[in-house]
């Protein structure tokens, strides 16, 4: 339990650092560390497959691409877009709405009993695969179609741009 | 967690680190000797017999050189770059099974640091993390050429990771497990996975070259276009660590390739020799290292034979050749598995 609290503290600390640092590249690096602490959380939950996939996909691929884009952008102080007061006020209102929603949903939350985990081996690869391809086959297939749609959309957007030039 | 267990693992980790570093050290010498052989000249032969002390001299030189951190560089990330490169290179060997279990004084000692059931994905993840070292180092140098090298490294590793992952999927369809220990045990004798997955091995091997930034995929440090690429601004041991991590990566990826496709520590007629289990374990380990050295030689052979790709050729090969080929390999493997299960 103490390990959990320590790692949870680290996650929240680095998540806050992600928001509060001025430098965009630092921000991405803190986000990478935040994802790393998530990986530790998954291992603590005995979800090894999820842990290693989080490690490969988020830390190893997506954040590398984030860093890639940020390195090519010239993020200086003078190029920073100035936001009008109206946008700031809207931002504050939207943030408060989010806080209210989270607070409301937290009130309904019950803490699950960690001792009586229904199936402790569910996070292992073979068990997870069997469950995904039998019990949750339809949601699994639908989400894969969703991802395919996003991919086709991305390719289409990239194609249109080259035609204009 | 008993004390003996901790001591045993600690000793194993230290031993593997030492072996890895020594092999990486002598790979630098071997590379130059192989280059000399290929180009019909002597390699380094001044320091010690056959130049055996050359790596020590090089190491000493790296340590005593002046260390320069450019004024415009981001200091913390500039130091972090080589650190990440060397750490990720060293920790990726944690899941490789080096040999059969040894029995010392009634205690079974597995020659593997951690037998986790997602072993191969662990290697994959750590390799994916290794690119941060190059990217951060290149960006923090505050130099256009370094940045170009870093950007090239990032896009190259992302592109080739996809094909590598897909070729592993086809292999897993055959082995039905992710644990490297079990994969090796299945290849007992001469049932190596190379016989069932030749195309998969070809794709994996090509991608391993790309992930190690070896010729013909060493565009991040292409000196004809980018001076030194991502390590242009580095000097002293920081440059040494970058080079060292490349050689360690070469060693580890050779070990992974041998484990996955060439039977690991298995060799033909292993069980008909009639030797004691401990002796067989050690013999298997020796064979494993011989296979690894053969692969390291292969890496060097390719380096001094092929010229470097152009960047568009690299991307075309990755996206238009290797990825469709590896998907076809998955389909083919699936069809063959089904046909085998239903008719034989």
Interface residues (C-beta under 8 A of the other chain):
Chain A: X25 X29 X32 X48 X49 X51 X52 X53 X55 X56 X59 X60 X61 X64 X65 X67 X68 X71 X72 X124 X125
Chain B: X77 X116 X117 X118 X121 X122 X124 X125 X128 X129 X131 X132 X135 X136 X139 X147 X150 X151 X154 X155 X157 X158 X161 X165 X178
